[in-house]
C-alpha cells in the first residue's frame, strides 16, 4: 500500500507519496501529476491518505525548523536511467547552503560532458526538496529553472543560507 499525505510548507503544499520507509515522490503539484511519473509497478499499488507519514513528516518538520541536514535521513526511490540515478545521488551530497552548477553536477555524476543530461535529471527529479535539485544553478551563478517556480527555489536557497 502506498501512502499519500499533504505537508504544509511556507511555500505551499508539498504532496508526498511513500511506500514502506521510502519517499517515492514529493512535489508542489498534484497527486495525480506525481502518480503519473511513478514507476509502473508503484502506479498499480493502492493508495491510502494519511495526515502525516511516519518519520518523513518528522524530518520535514526538522528541516523547516532549521535542521537543514534532516532531509538526509529520508530514504528515496525513483525511476530513472543510470545517469539520472547518479545525478540524483550526487545532488543529495550537495550540502545545504552550497550551490553547484549543472556542469559540476555532470562531473560528479560521472559524465563531465553530460551537462544537458544533468539539467534533464533535475527536471525529471520526482522527489523535490529531498533530492535537492534546487541547489543546482547555471554556470556563473544564475539560478536557472525550477519545476515549481523561481520564487520557491529562491525561498529554499534563502532558508538554507545559500542566498541573502
Secondary structure, 3 states (H helix, E strand, C coil): CEEEEEEEECCEEEEEEEECCEEEEEECCCHHHHHHHCCHHHHCCCEEECCCCCCHHHHHHHHHCCCCCHHHHCEECCCCCHHHHHHHHHHHCCCCCCCEEHHHHHHHCCCCCCHHHHHHHHHHCCECCCCCHHHEECCCCCCCCCCCCHHHHHHHHHHCCCCC
